[in-house]
Amino acid sequence: MSGSTAEAVICGAGIAGIAAAWHLTRAGLRDLALVEAGEPLSLTSDKSTECYRNFWPGPGDGMVRLMNRSLDLLDGLAEATGNPFHLNRRGYLYTTSDPQRLSALRNAAEESSTLGAGALRLHPSGAHAYNPEPEGEHRDGFDLIADPALLRRRFPYLAPDLIGALHVRRAGWFSAQQLGRLLLEQARAGGARLVRGEVQAIAAAGDRVRAVSVASDSGSFEISTPIFVNAAGPFARRVAELLGCDLPVECELHVKASFGDPLGAMPRSAPLLILSDPQRLDWSEEERAALAESGERRLLEELPSGVHARPEGPADSPVFLALWPYHTPIVAPAFPLRTDRGYPEVVLRGLKRLLPAVEPYVERMPRPFVDGGYYVRTRENRPLIGPLGPAGSFVIAALSGFGLMASLGAGELLALHATQRPLPDHARWFLPSRYSDPAYAGLLADWESTGQL
Ligand SMILES: Cc1cc2nc3c(=O)[nH]c(=O)nc-3n(C[C@H](O)[C@H](O)[C@H](O)COP(=O)(O)OP(=O)(O)OC[C@H]3O[C@@H](n4cnc5c(N)ncnc54)[C@H](O)[C@@H]3O)c2cc1C
């Protein structure tokens, strides 16, 4: 087995590994090996909806602080580089037809606001101050629209029975591939090298990481290193086992569909549109009978809230993305992904309750493209960032459905841990060791909201 050395070896060149490499090179490391078994950014990190928000629940301000920091870094990078990753700040619009749910949205925004996500502005009946445009005055915090007429005036394309909405302003989307490529390019310029192959073993001497074994098409080799970072996404648990550690994560299947939009059903200037109401789909009698027989009986039941969609691509080649996490089983990660052929139709049927103009597509569907991946999750939906296993080994994983928005903040925490520099207060919320803290165990017992969309 041939060998080389590196100041640090990172396992996985998804957005987590690349962001960690970016920060480590900025922290002064000059010889990093980023080991990737497939193509960089191609397993999960190019399957996402590419959205971001700083609207997160407690307990504690960890998630809001992590996202605020991550988005500060993202804003700064966009400004410094001319925004090649097309970061926008359209916001997320959570809509409802139910006054009680609007109150729940208000409560959630109040909580998040208290945790540092910006002010909550109320727009009751007759209020005119609200401006949904991204260039508007308020690009932070929340606008709660409690007047159906105001909602209709500002968003005439939404279903007429919606009575209010929460507009999260520090939110929007960007190109994950462009961001990832930029970070990879800059990390490489700073001294990171991409190594093709699969991490198969990690050796320790005493209780310290010593070397990483990699298998590649051209044979196996060893990289001697004092620092190992597990950024293996859906395989993070398997890689942790190489260190004799159990990562408390599971993989949840999430699928998305994109549709051509020849009818222009999705306004090109829309924010991310979300329906916060559960719903029953209106199947015909024949369809109901067929579903009952096919084993898809659950589609006849009430389906959960959360169908969401946004415009994608340039105005002259319109596409929209749509997702509805109505069935997200916990599974062992396997690739290629197996997805349900009926998913695009179900999503469109759900989406028409929010955006009625998509209705014609239910009958005549523009050829959809379906992909997806796994939300790698802890039970409370918080990431794992910090030391794990023998000295010198670290993890950045369990990035669930927020790995892109959190990448720069999470990568920064990882680099601070690995270079033994002072950590911000919010770092403690993400330590893998938190589960052995009785105070945290107490919080877990009553954990309410995971903030998952
Ligand atoms: C449908 C969907 C929608 C989403 N929407 C959003 C969103 O809107 N906003 C957001 O912020 N996030 C979103 N996410 C989540 C986001 O995509 C993930 O959190 C993020 O991509 C995880 O990045 P990662 O680097 O941890 O994992 P990955 O991108 O999976 O990268 C892990 C890498 O490790 C490599 N690897 C694994 N094991 C080994 C080994 N032994 N040796 C070498 N290499 C190895 C893999 O090949 C892979 O390239 C979404 C996810 C899905 C599935």
The ligand as an SDF file (V2000), in Angstrom:
LIG
                    3D

 53 58  0  0  0  0  0  0  0  0999 V2000
  -35.2760   16.4200   -1.6330 C   0  0  0  0  0  0  0  0  0  0  0  0
  -34.3170   17.2250   -0.7770 C   0  0  0  0  0  0  0  0  0  0  0  0
  -34.5220   18.5780   -0.6260 C   0  0  0  0  0  0  0  0  0  0  0  0
  -33.6270   19.3470    0.1430 C   0  0  0  0  0  0  0  0  0  0  0  0
  -33.8190   20.6940    0.2290 N   0  0  0  0  0  0  0  0  0  0  0  0
  -32.9160   21.4470    0.9030 C   0  0  0  0  0  0  0  0  0  0  0  0
  -33.0490   22.8490    0.9350 C   0  0  0  0  0  0  0  0  0  0  0  0
  -33.9620   23.4250    0.3440 O   0  0  0  0  0  0  0  0  0  0  0  0
  -32.1210   23.5600    1.6330 N   0  0  0  0  0  0  0  0  0  0  0  0
  -31.0750   22.9620    2.2960 C   0  0  0  0  0  0  0  0  0  0  0  0
  -30.2840   23.6660    2.9200 O   0  0  0  0  0  0  0  0  0  0  0  0
  -30.9440   21.6210    2.2700 N   0  0  0  0  0  0  0  0  0  0  0  0
  -31.8170   20.8490    1.5870 C   0  0  0  0  0  0  0  0  0  0  0  0
  -31.6800   19.4980    1.5550 N   0  0  0  0  0  0  0  0  0  0  0  0
  -30.6380   18.8700    2.3850 C   0  0  0  0  0  0  0  0  0  0  0  0
  -29.2550   18.9350    1.7530 C   0  0  0  0  0  0  0  0  0  0  0  0
  -29.3100   18.5410    0.4150 O   0  0  0  0  0  0  0  0  0  0  0  0
  -28.3210   18.0280    2.5640 C   0  0  0  0  0  0  0  0  0  0  0  0
  -28.3970   18.3450    3.9420 O   0  0  0  0  0  0  0  0  0  0  0  0
  -26.8810   18.1650    2.1200 C   0  0  0  0  0  0  0  0  0  0  0  0
  -26.7510   18.0290    0.7360 O   0  0  0  0  0  0  0  0  0  0  0  0
  -26.0250   17.1410    2.8470 C   0  0  0  0  0  0  0  0  0  0  0  0
  -24.7060   17.3050    2.4140 O   0  0  0  0  0  0  0  0  0  0  0  0
  -23.5780   16.3020    2.8350 P   0  0  0  0  0  0  0  0  0  0  0  0
  -22.3020   16.8380    2.3040 O   0  0  0  0  0  0  0  0  0  0  0  0
  -23.6880   16.0140    4.2820 O   0  0  0  0  0  0  0  0  0  0  0  0
  -23.9640   14.9260    2.1180 O   0  0  0  0  0  0  0  0  0  0  0  0
  -23.7490   14.4500    0.6060 P   0  0  0  0  0  0  0  0  0  0  0  0
  -24.0230   15.5290   -0.3600 O   0  0  0  0  0  0  0  0  0  0  0  0
  -24.4860   13.1800    0.4440 O   0  0  0  0  0  0  0  0  0  0  0  0
  -22.1850   14.1720    0.5310 O   0  0  0  0  0  0  0  0  0  0  0  0
  -21.5650   13.0770    1.2030 C   0  0  0  0  0  0  0  0  0  0  0  0
  -20.4430   12.6020    0.3090 C   0  0  0  0  0  0  0  0  0  0  0  0
  -19.6650   11.6460    1.0210 O   0  0  0  0  0  0  0  0  0  0  0  0
  -19.2230   10.6740    0.0970 C   0  0  0  0  0  0  0  0  0  0  0  0
  -18.8610    9.4700    0.8600 N   0  0  0  0  0  0  0  0  0  0  0  0
  -19.6680    8.7350    1.6750 C   0  0  0  0  0  0  0  0  0  0  0  0
  -18.9650    7.7180    2.2140 N   0  0  0  0  0  0  0  0  0  0  0  0
  -17.7060    7.8030    1.7290 C   0  0  0  0  0  0  0  0  0  0  0  0
  -16.5140    7.0490    1.9180 C   0  0  0  0  0  0  0  0  0  0  0  0
  -16.4690    5.9890    2.7360 N   0  0  0  0  0  0  0  0  0  0  0  0
  -15.3960    7.4210    1.2430 N   0  0  0  0  0  0  0  0  0  0  0  0
  -15.4040    8.5120    0.4190 C   0  0  0  0  0  0  0  0  0  0  0  0
  -16.5110    9.2670    0.2050 N   0  0  0  0  0  0  0  0  0  0  0  0
  -17.6390    8.9230    0.8540 C   0  0  0  0  0  0  0  0  0  0  0  0
  -20.4140   10.4700   -0.8170 C   0  0  0  0  0  0  0  0  0  0  0  0
  -20.0270    9.8930   -2.0480 O   0  0  0  0  0  0  0  0  0  0  0  0
  -20.9370   11.9020   -0.9420 C   0  0  0  0  0  0  0  0  0  0  0  0
  -20.4190   12.5680   -2.0810 O   0  0  0  0  0  0  0  0  0  0  0  0
  -32.5420   18.7130    0.8010 C   0  0  0  0  0  0  0  0  0  0  0  0
  -32.3470   17.3430    0.6510 C   0  0  0  0  0  0  0  0  0  0  0  0
  -33.2150   16.5990   -0.1230 C   0  0  0  0  0  0  0  0  0  0  0  0
  -32.9730   15.1310   -0.2730 C   0  0  0  0  0  0  0  0  0  0  0  0
  1  2  1  0
  2  3  1  0
  2 52  2  0
  3  4  2  0
  4  5  1  0
  4 50  1  0
  5  6  2  0
  6  7  1  0
  6 13  1  0
  7  8  2  0
  7  9  1  0
  9 10  1  0
 10 11  2  0
 10 12  1  0
 12 13  2  0
 13 14  1  0
 14 15  1  0
 14 50  1  0
 15 16  1  0
 16 17  1  0
 16 18  1  0
 18 19  1  0
 18 20  1  0
 20 21  1  0
 20 22  1  0
 22 23  1  0
 23 24  1  0
 24 25  2  0
 24 26  1  0
 24 27  1  0
 27 28  1  0
 28 29  2  0
 28 30  1  0
 28 31  1  0
 31 32  1  0
 32 33  1  0
 33 34  1  0
 33 48  1  0
 34 35  1  0
 35 36  1  0
 35 46  1  0
 36 37  1  0
 36 45  1  0
 37 38  2  0
 38 39  1  0
 39 40  1  0
 39 45  2  0
 40 41  1  0
 40 42  2  0
 42 43  1  0
 43 44  2  0
 44 45  1  0
 46 47  1  0
 46 48  1  0
 48 49  1  0
 50 51  2  0
 51 52  1  0
 52 53  1  0
M  END
$$$$
